[in-house]
Amino acid sequence: MDHSNLAFILEKSLEKGALDFAPMNPLAAPHHKDDFKLKDTKPQLGERWPHGGPRGGGGWISSERATSTYDLVEQMFYLYVRVVKAKDLPTNPVTGSCDPYIEVKVGNYKGETQHFEKKTNPEWKQVFAFSKEKIQSSVVEVILRDRQKVKRDDHVGKVVFDMHEVPTRVPPDSPLAPQWYRLEALHGDNKVKGEVMLAVWMGTQADEAFPEAWHSDAASVHREGVLNIRSKVYVSPKLWYLRVNVIEAHDVEPLDRSQLPQVLVKAQVGNQILKTKLCPTRTTNPMWNEDLIFVAAEPFEEQLILTVENKASPGKDEVVGRVDLPLQIFERRLDYRPVHSKWFNLERFGFGALEGDKGHELKFSVRLHLRVCLEGAYHVLDESTMYISDQRPTAWQLWKHPIGILEVGILSAQGLLPMKTKEGRGTTDAYCVAKYGLKWVRTRTIIENFNPKWNEQYTWEVYDPSTVITLGVFDNCHLGGGEKPATGGGARIDSRIGKVRIRLSTLETDRIYTNSYPLLVLQPSGLKKMGELQLAVRFTCLSLANMIYLYGNPLLPKMHYLHPFTVNQLDSLRYQAMNIVAVRLGRAEPPLRKEIVEYMLDVDSHMWSMRRSKANFFRIVSLFSGVISISKWLGEVCKWKNPVTTALVHVLFFILVCYPELILPTIFLYMFLIGIWNYRLRPRHPPHMDTKLSWAEAVHPDELDEEFDTFPTSKQQDVARMRYDRLRSVAGRIQTVMGDMATQGERFQALLSWRDPRATSLFVIFCLIAAVVLYITPFKIITLVTGLFWLRHPRFRSKQPSVPSNFFRRLPSRADSML
C-alpha cells in the first residue's frame, strides 16, 4: 500500500461516512433531527414591575423598573414572611408550660417553624416564601400554636395580613425591618397575651432571603431533606502540588545486622501512596534523588508520612524508620528557584523502640535528606484539559486581573422525563449545577415538576476566554421520601439528566444568548433526549487589549512547560485532585455529592470506548477532506476537464513564476478573502453536543454495553473474548496503516543507504546530473518547465505509472526483516 492507496481509503471512508466496525443500533429510537439541535428562545428577561398591586391593590410600585443586577432571568414574584421571635407567650393552664411553634398559612399552603419545649420567648429566625403564581388567598395568616403530645395542638393566637397592604421590596433596597405584632384570638378581634416579631413583603428571586427560605412548592419534603433542596454556591478547595525530592538516607540499620540493607522510601499523603525505586546496591547510606508528587488541599488536614523500608527478603519488607511531617512547615515556592534541603530524623522501628523490655523511648535510626515544597506556580488540574475552566496557578500572587465577566441565567427545563417512581407514579425533582473555575453553583430543587423553572442568575470572573463552563441537570434522590429510581436500582444517587458545555471563546462579547439546549444522555439502551435546558448567557469584556494579549500566551502557567510532568503523572494527579474536590464538596450543606462532581469533571473521559474511537477517527478523516478536494480539483485541471479553468491556472502560474515575490502575498491575501467571505456564514449559536460527531446515533448496542462496562470487566468470558477479538481486528487495520507509513519512510532512507546498491547508484548519479543542470539553468526556467510538464494535456500523458513512482516503489524497506 502506498500514499495514493492510503489517500484513497481515507477518501472512501469520508464519502461513505461509516466504517463497518459494527452495524447500526437496531434498538435506537428514531428521533427527529430538530430534537437534537439548539433552539432559539425569547424569554422575558429582566425585572419588570407591573402597574398597581395584586388584584388591583396599591402595594406594588407604580412604574416599570428594569435593573441590570438580575437581568438574565425571568421575573418570579414571591410573598416572603420572616418569623423572627416571640415574647411573653401564655402558658398552658394544664401543663404549666408552652411548647410554641408558628404556622404560616396562605390559602392551601402552610409552613411550620421548629417547635421549642417549655419556652415562652422563642427565637426562630426563619423565612417562608410563597410563589405568587399559586397564591389563591387574599390574606396571610401567622398562627402561633402550642405543641401537645396527646391531644390536638392548642391555638395560642394569630396575626393576619391583608395581601393588598403587603409592601414591595426591590433590591438593592435595604431589608424590611421586622416589627412586633400583638397576637389576636382565633375568633373575634380580642387581643391575647404575647407578641411575635414578623416582616411580610412581596419580592422576587433576587431577594437575599430567597436561597435560605422555606418554599411552598417544597412543602412535601421531609424534614431531613429540606437542606438538600436549597440553592448553594460552593468553592473548590485550594489545591497544591506537593513535591517531595528524596535525596538520600544515612545510618540505615536493619533488624538483621548481619547483612547490609537494600531500602526504598515510601511516602503517603492521605490516600496517596508513592514509593521510590529500590536502591540498586546494599548500603547503609542509600541515594535516590527522586521526585514524588502529591496533591494537597487547604486547609491541610493530612500529614506527609515517610517510611524507610528494607527489602529483607523477596516477600518481606521491614520498616526501619518513620516520620510524620505536617504540610504547613514546608516552603511555598512561586517559581523554580532552589529549595533548601533538610535532614529529618526518623523514629526507630523494631529493636530498641517498640519492644517492651527496652522501654518506649524513641531513638532515631535513620536520617533522611529531603527537599520538600508546595508548588504554587502550577495549576492543579482536576478536570480534562479539553474542557478546562480555570488556568490560574495555585498561588494568588501570580494571578492576573480578570479580562471579563460571565453571567449565566439558568431559566428552566422543559419536557424532562420521569427519573424515579414515587407512590406508584413517575416523578422528577430536578436541580441544575454549573461549574466554572473554582466556583460551583447549585440551584434549588423543584419538586415533582417535569418543567421546572429556576430563574437563578450567577456571575463568574473570567481570566481566559479559552475556557469552558459546564452545566448539568440532575434528579434529587435525597429528599427523605420513599422514592425509588425508575431504573429499578437500589442505590440512592442523584441521577444524570444531561449536560451542556459552552466555550467562552465562541461567544460574542456583550451579547445575550438565549437558547434551549437539548439534554442528551447516552445510556446502555442508546441515545436518549431527557429534555431541554433553557439558558441566558452573556460574556462581558473588561479589557479587549488584555484579551487579545492572552491569545499569544501559553494555555497553562509557564511552569508546566519549563518543568513539565509526565503524562502518567498528570493522569494520576488529576484523579487524586478530583477525589479531593469530591470529598471536600461532599461535606457542605447541602452536599455536592461525588457522582455529581465526577460527572461534571468528566472523570471517565479516558476510558476505552469503541464509539469514541470511531468518532475520533472520523474527526481525523474530516481533516483530510480539504486536501482530498484540492487534489481532486488539481487532477481535473491537469486532465483539462474544464479548459477555461486550466487556461486560467496556466496564466496564474506564469505570473507567479515571473514574479515569485508575489507568491506569499497571494497566499495570505487569498486566506484573508476566504475569512471575510466566511464571516457571513459564521455560527450564530454557541456549539452544543453533536450526536453525529459523537457517533451516538448509529452506535451498536454491544458497543454501548462495552462502554458502560466496569473496569476490570464484569462480563462473562465469552463476551469478553468476543470484544477482545473485535478490538484485535480494529487494531490490525491500524497496524497495517502504521506499517505502510513506516515502509514509505524507510524507502526514503533507502535512497542513500546503499541497501539496494543499484538503486542508490542510480539516485546518486541522478543527483549529480540534477545539481549540474540546476546550477547552469535559471531557477525560473526549471520551475516553468516543471509546471508545464505537470499541466500537460491528457493526450501527452501515459496511463502507466511515472518513472519516479516506479523507482520509489522498487526501493527496499525494513519490512523484509519483520518476523
N, C-alpha and C positions, 0 to 999 in steps of 0.2 A: 504494500500500500504506500503511495507517495502523497505529496502535498495536494495534488489535484483530486485524488480519491478522498482524502480527508475533508477537503472543502465540499466535495460532492455529498458526503454523508451529512455534514452539518447543514447544507442547503436543503437536502431532502427532509431532514428532521424538522427544520424550521417550517417547511411547507406543509408537512403532514400535521405538525402541532402535537405529536404524541410519539412516544416510544412504546413498543409492545412489551414493556416490562410486565404489565398486568392488564386485564380487561377493565372496562369501566365498572363502576359500582352499580349493580342492578337494583340495589335497595335504596339508592339515593332518590329522594323525593323530588319531582320536577318543580322548580321554582321559576317564577317569572323573573327575567333578568333585572327588572327595575327594583325587585325586592332587595337586592344586594348593593344597590347604588346609594350614593349620598343624595339627600334631598334638601332643597331649599325650604326654609320656614320663614314665616313673618309674624313672630310673636310681638305682643305689645310690651316693649321693654321700657323701663324707667318708672319712676314714681309719679303717679298721676292721681291727684285727689279730686274727686267729683264735687260739683256744687252742692251745698246743703248737706245735712246729716242723713243718717239712715232713716228710711221711711219718712222722708220729708222733714226731719228734725234739723236743728241748727248746731249739732255737736261737731260737725266737720268744718274744716277751714273752707272759706268761700271762694277759692280760686285754684286754678290748676298750678301745681308745683312739681317741677321735674328737677331732681338733683342728680349729680354725677357720681355720688358715692355708692349707689346701688342701682345703676342704670343698665345692667346687662341681664336683669331678670324681670319677670312679670310681677306686678304688684299683688301681694296677698295680704288681706286685712285680717287682723286678729283682735279679739277682745281679751285684754290682759287684766288679771286680778292678782294683786300681790297681797298675800297674807303674811303680816309681819309677826304680830304677837297679840296677846290678850292680857287683861289685868282685872283684878277684883272679881273673879268669877265666883258665883254662888256654889256652895257645896250641897251635895245630895243629903236631904234630911235623914235618909235611912242609913246610908253608908258613912256619912260624915266626911266625905271626900269628893273630889271631882277629877275624872279622867277625861279631859277635854280633847276634842279634835274638831276640825272645821270641814264642812261640806259646802263646796261651791257648786251651785246649780244654775244652769242656763238651759231652759227647755228640757229636752230629754237627756242632756249631757250633764254629768256631775263628776267632780273630782274631790278626793279626800286628802287631808293632810295626815301626818303621823299623829297618833294619839299619845298623850302623856298620862302617866299614872300619878294620882294624888298631887296635882299641881294646879294652883289657881292663877298662876302668872306664866303661862307657857309662851315659848318663842318658836315659831315655825320657819319664818323667812323663806317662803315658798311662793312660786309664781305659777298661775294657771293660764293657759292660752286656749281660746275657743275660736275656731275658724268662723269667720263672718258668713261664709257661704252656707254653713249648716245651722246657723242660729235661727230658731223659729219661735223666739220669745221676745217680749218687749221689756222684760225685767231680768235683773241679775240678783240671785238670792245667795247670801252668805250666811249659812246656818251653823251655829255652834251647838254641838251635841256632847253628851256625857256618856262614855262607853260603859255598858253594863254587860256583865258576864252571863247572867241568867236570862233576864228579860230584854225587851227591846230598848235600844239606846234612848235615853231621855233627851228631850229637846230643851236647851237652855235659853236660846234666844236667836235672833236673826237680824240681818241688815239687808235692806232691799234697795237696789239702784234702778232707776228708770234708764233704759237704753238711750232715750233721746237726750238725756242730760250727761251722758258719759263724755268726758273731754277727749280730744285727739292730741296725740303727741307725735311730732315729726322729728326724727333725728336730723341734725345734731342738737336739738333742744335738750335741756337738762332733764334728768329723770323726774317723773311726777312724785312729789313728796307725799308719803303716806300720812293719813290723818286718823285720829281716834273717832270711833263711832259707837254710840250707846246702843246696846242690844235692845231689841224690841221683842215683845211676846209673840208667840206663834200666831195667835188670833187676837185681833184688835191692835190698837196703837199704843198700848201701855208699855212703858219702859220697864226693863228688868235690870237687876244688878249686873254689872260687868260691862267692859268695853273691849273692842277689838281695833287694832291698827291696820288699816287697809289702804290700798290705792287701786283705782279702777280707771283704765284708759283704753282708747282704741289706737292701735298702732299697726305696724307691718312686720315682715320678717327681718327688717333692718334693725329692729329694736334690740338693745343689749340683753334684754331678758329672754329673748327668743330661744337661744341654744339650750339654756338650763330649765326652761319652763316645762310643766306637765301639759301635754297636748290632748285635746279632746278626741282626736282621731286615733289615739292610742289608749283609750280607756280600757280596752280588753286585755292589755298587757299585765301579766302578773307582776307582783312587786319586785321579784328578783330580776325581772327582765327590763325594768324601767331604765336602768343605766345603759343598757345595750341599744337603746333606740335613739339616743341623743346625738346631735351633731358634735363633732370634735375636731380640733386641729392638733396634729402631732408633729413633733420634730425628731428626726432621726438622731441617734446618738452620735457624738463626735468621735470618728474612728481614726486611729493612728496605726501606722505600720511600726512594729517593734522589731528592730534589727539587733540580733544577738550574734556578735562575732566571737566565736570560741577560738581563742588563740592557742593556749597550751595549759598544761597542768603540771604541778610539781608534787613530789613526795607522795605518789600513789602507792598505798600499802595494801596489798591484797590480804585476804584472810589466810590463804595458804602462802606463807612467806618462802616456801621452797622454790617457787618459780616466779619469774617476772610477770607483771600484769600486761594484758592486752585490752585496752579500755576504749570506751566511747562515752560521749556526753549526751544525756537525754534532757531536753528542755520541754517544759509544759506551761502553758498559759490557758487556764480554763480547761476546755475540752480539746485544745490544740496540743498535739504532741509531735515533736520533731527530734531527730537524732542526727548526730554527726556520723561520719564514716568511722569504721573501726580502725584504730591506729594500726598501720601495717606491721609495725615492729613491737616487740615486747620490751617495754621500758617503764621506769618509774617516773619519767618526765616526758610524756607524750605531747605531740604537737598536731594541730588540725588546721587552724586558720580558716574556719568555715563560717559562713553566714547562715543563720536561721532566722526566718522572717515570720512574724506572727501579726495578727490583727487584735488590737485592744481598743476598748471603748471607754470614754469618760462618762461618769466618774469611774475610776479604775477600781474594780471590785476584786479582780483576780490578782494573784501574785505570780512572779516568774519562779518556777521551781526547777532547779538544776540538780541533776544527779549524775555521778560518775559511776559507770558500771563496768565491771571486769568480766571478760569472757573467760570464765573459769573452765568451761567445757562446752562442747558443741550445743548442748541443750540447756545450759545453765548460765545465767547472768547474775552476778552478785553485786549488790550496791555497796560501794566503798566510801561514799560521801554524798551529802545532800546539803543544799542551802535554799532558803525561801527568801526572795527579794521582792519588796513592794515596788510597783511600777512608778510610783511617784518620785523615787530617788534618782531616776535616770534623766539624763540631759535631753532636752528637746531641740533637735537640730533643724534649722531652717534652710540649710544649703548642704554642700558636700565637704565642708571643712572637716578636718580630722577631729575625732572624738578621743578624749584621753582614756586610756585603758586603765583598769583597776584589777587588783588581786583580791579575791574573795576566799575566805576560809570556810571550808565545808565541814559540817558536823559529821563526826565519825560514826559509821555503822559497824555493828558486829562486836568484835572483841574490844573490851575496854569502854564501850559506850552504852551498849544495850544489855549487857549481861548483869544480872542482879548482884553477883558476888563482887563485881568491880565498881558498883555504885552507878549513879546516874549522871555523873559529870560528863559534859560534852567536850571532847578533845578533838581538835581538827586533825584530820589525817591527810587532807588534800588541799592544796592551794590552787585555785582556778583563776586563770588570767582571761579577762573578758573585756570586750569593748561593746557597750550596750547604749543604744539611744532610741528615742522616739522620733520617727521621721515625719517632720512637718511639711516638707516640700513636695510630698507626693499626694496625689488624690487617691483615696482608698476606694477602689471600685467595688460597689455592691450590686451593680446592675450591668447588663450587657453593654459593651461599648457601642453597639449598633443603635441602642435606644437610650443613650446616656442623657441624663437630665441635669447633671452638675459636673463641672470640671475643675472646680477650685481646689487648691491644695488644702491640707488639713489646717495649717496654721493661718489664723485670721490676719496675721501681719502681712501675708503675701497676697491677700485678696485685692482685686482691682475694684473700681467703682462700677456699679451696675450700669448697663447700657440701655436698659428698657424695663418696662413693666408689662407683665402678662396678667390679664384679667379674664376669668372664666366664670360664666354664669351657667350653673347646672340647672336647667329648666325643668325637665320632666322626662319620663319614659313613656312609650306608647306600645300597646299590644304585647305586654310581657306574657310569657307562658306560665302555667302553674308549675311551681317548683317543689311543692310538698302538699300533703293532704292533711287537713285539719277537720275533725268531726265529719269525716266522710266526703269532704269536698276539696277541690283543688284551690290552692291559695298561694300568694306570693307576698312576702314582706321585704320590699326592695330598699336598698340604700346604695349610694354611689361613693366611691373612693377615688381621689385624684392624688397623683404623686408627681412633684416636680422639685428637683433639688433636694434640700433637707426637709422640706415641708410636705407633710401628708395631710389631707383633709378628708373627713368623712361626713356625709350628710346625715340627717336624721332618717330613721326608718319609717316608711309609710306603710301602715298596717293593712293587710288584706286588700290590696289595690293593684290591678293589672295596668293602670295608667297613672302611676304616682306623679305628683307634682312637688318638686323640692323648692325650686326658685331660690337657690342659695348662691351667693357670689363670693369668690375668693380671689386673692391677689398674690402674685409672686414677683420678686425681683429677678430680673434676667441679667446674667453675666456673660452669656454667649448665645448667639442666635442658633448655632448648630446643635441644638438640644431638643429633646422630645418630652412632651408632657403625656402621661399615661392616665387614663380614666377607666375604671372598671365598675361594673354593676354586679351586685351580689344579693343573694337572698339570705335574710337573717334567720338563723335557726337556733337562736339562743334567747328566746323571749319568755321562757319558763312555762310554755303551754304544752299541749300534748301533740304537737305537730310531728309528722313523720315525713322523711324525704320521699318525693314522688318516685324516685328510682328504686325504692324498696330497701335501701341500705339502712343500717342501724346507726352509723356514726353521725354524730351531730356536728357537722362542719358547715360553714356558710358556703352555699353552692354558687358556682360561677354562672353568671348570666351573659356576660360578654365584656369585651374590652375595646377601647379606642385609643389610638396613638395619633398625636398631632405634632409634626416637626415645625418648630417656630420659624425656621428659615424659609418655609414655604408660604408664610403669611405676609401679606402686605401690611405695612405699619399704619396705625390709626384707622383701620377698617374693622368694622364689626361683622364677624362671620356668624350667621345664624343658620345652622344646618341640623338635619336629623341623620344621625349615624346609625347604620344597621349594626345590631349586636349579634355577631356571628360566633358560634362555638362549634368546634369540631369534636364530635362525640364518637364512640365506637360504632354507632349506627349510621354515621355520616354527618355531613354538614347540616347545621340547623340554625335558622334565624330565630333568636329568642325575643326579639322586639327591636325597638329603636330608642336611641338616646338623643335628646334634643339639647343642644349646647349653644351658647353665645360666647364667642371668643374675640378678644381684642388684644393686639400686641402694639404697645406704645413705645416709640423710640425716644430715649432721653438724649442720646448723643450719636448723631449719624457718623461723625468723624471716628469716634471710638469703635463703632460697629464695623465700619469699613476696615479699620486697622486690624481688627480681630481676624479678618479673613486671611491675613498673611501670617498669623501666629499659629504655633502648634496647637493641636486639639487638647492635649493634656499638659500639665505642668512640665517644665523643662527637665526635671529630674527623671522623668520616665524615659527620656531619650539619652541623657548623659550617662545614667547608670540604670539601665532597664532591668526588669525582672524577666525570667524565662516564661515561656507560655504555660508550662506546667505550674509554675509558682503562681501566676496570675489566676489560673483556674481554681487552684486550691484556696488562695487568699480571698477570691470573690465568694466562694462557697462559705468560707468561715465568716466573712463580713455579712453576708445575707443572714446567716444563722443568728449572729449577734443582734442585728437590726430586728429580726423577728422576735427574739426573746425580749428585747427591751420594749418594743412597741406592744407586746402582749401583756405587759404589766400595767398599761394605762387603764383608765376607766372612762368609757368602755374600751376594752382591749381591741387592738387591731391584730387579729389572730394570724397564726403562722400561715395558714392556707391562703389568706389574703395577700400577705407580704410576698410569698413565693410566686403567686400568680402575677402580681404587679411587677416583680423584678425579673420575670422570665427565667426562673431558676433551672428549668428543664430544657432550655433552648439548645444545649449542647448534645442532647440525647439523639441517638440514631433514629432516622425516620426515612423510609423509602419515599414517602410523599415529598418531604423537604428536599431530598436528594434529586428527585426528578425536577422539582421546581427550580432548584439552583442550576441544574444542567440546562434547562431551557432559558434561564436568565443569561447563561454564558452563550448559548446558541444565538439568542437575540442580538448579542453584541456583534456577531459576525454578519448580521443581516445587511448592515450598511456596506460592509466590504464586499459581500456577495452581490449586492445590487450594482455597485460600481464596477465590479469585474464583469457582470453581465452587460452593462452599458458599453464598456470598453470593447468587449467581444463583438457587440453589434457594430461599433464604429469600425473595428478592423475588418469586419466582413461586409462593410458597405451596405448594410440593410437600409439605411437612410442616407442617400448620397449627400443631401444638403448638410446634415449634421456632420458627416465625415469631412466634407469640404471646410466647414467652419472650424473643426478641430485642426485641420491642416493649417489654416490661416493663423489660429492662435498659437500653434506650435512654432511656426516660422517666426512670429513676433517674439516669443519667449526665447528662442534660440539667438535671434539677432540682438535682443536686449535682455540678457539674463538678469540684470539688476531689477527687472520688474517681477521676477518670479515670487519672491517672498511678499512684496506689497500686494500682488494679485491674490495670493492665498489668504492673507489676513483681511483684505477688502471683501473677498468672497464670504468668509466666515462672518464678517460684520453684517453684510447684507442678509445672510441667512438668519442671523439673530434678530435683526429688525423685522424681517418678514414673519418669523415665528412669534413675534410679540403679540400679534393679533390673534394667535391661536393658543396663547398661554392659558394654563389651567385657571379656572375661576373659583375652584373649591380646594380646600385642603385635601391632601391624599387620605385615603381610608383603606381598610382591609380589602384587598383584591382577591376574590376567590379564584379567579382564573390564574392569576400569577402564582398563588399559593398551591395550585393543583389540588384544590379541595373539592371541586365539583365532580371530578371523574375518578376519584380515588377508590381503590378496591377495598371491600370490607376486611379482607385479611391483612392488608397493609395498615388499615386503621387499627385493627386488633393488635398488630405488632407495635404500632406507635404508642398505644396505651398500656402495653405490657410493662411489668415491673422490671427492675434491674437488680439482681440477675433474674432471668426469665422464670415465670411461674407456669409456663405452658407444658403440655405433655411432650414426651420425647419425639414422637413422630411429627408434631407441629414444629418444634424447634429444628428438627432435621430438614424439613421442607423449606423453612425460611433460610436456613444456612445454605442450602443448595441454591436457592434463588439469589442470595447475596453473592455466592460464588460465581453465578452466571453473569450478574451485572459487573462484578469486579473483573471477570475475564475479559469483557468487552473493553473496560477501561484499561486493562493491562495491555491489550492488543494495540490500542491507540497510543499509549505511552511508549510501547516498544517501537512502533513505527516512527514516532517523533525522535526517539533515540537513534534509530537507524539513519534518518536523514542527517542528523548532526554528525554522526560518525563518518558518513560518506564525505562530508566537507573536510573532516580531519584527514581522511584517506588521500585527499588530493596531493598532499605534500609529505605524507608519512612513509612513502615507498612500500606500503603494504602490498600494492599491486605495482610492481616496478615499471611495467609498460605504460600503465595509465599515468603514473606520476611523471615518467619521462615525457610523454606527450604533453602533459599540462605545463611542465617546466619550460619546454621548447615554445609552447604557445605563449607563455608569459613573457619570454624574451622577445619574441616577434611583436607581441602587443605593446611592450614597452618602447621598442624602437619606433613602431608606427605611430603611437600616441605622442612620442616626443617630436616626431617630424611634422605630423599633421596637426593643424589647429584644432582646438577642442570644439569649436563651433561646428566645424565640418564633420567631426566624428559624431557629435550629437545629432546633427541634421541627417546624416546618412542612416544612423541607427533608428531614428524616428520614422523616416520614410520607409525603411525596410519593415518596421513593425506595423505600419499603417498600409502596407501594400494591398493591392486589390486581390480578392479571392482567386482570380484566375492565375495569379502568380504564386499561390500557396499550394502546398502539398498536404494531403491528408495524413501522411506519415508523421510520426513524432520528429521533433527537430533534432539536429546533431548534438547540441549541448545536453538536451534531455536524455538522449540515448547514452551519451558518455557518462552522465551523472548516475544513471540507473545501474550502470555496469560496475560502479565502484564498490569495493567490499565494505562490509561493516562488521562489527564485533558480534553480530547475531550468530555468526558461524561458531563462535566459541561458547555459546549458551548451552547449558545442559537441558 
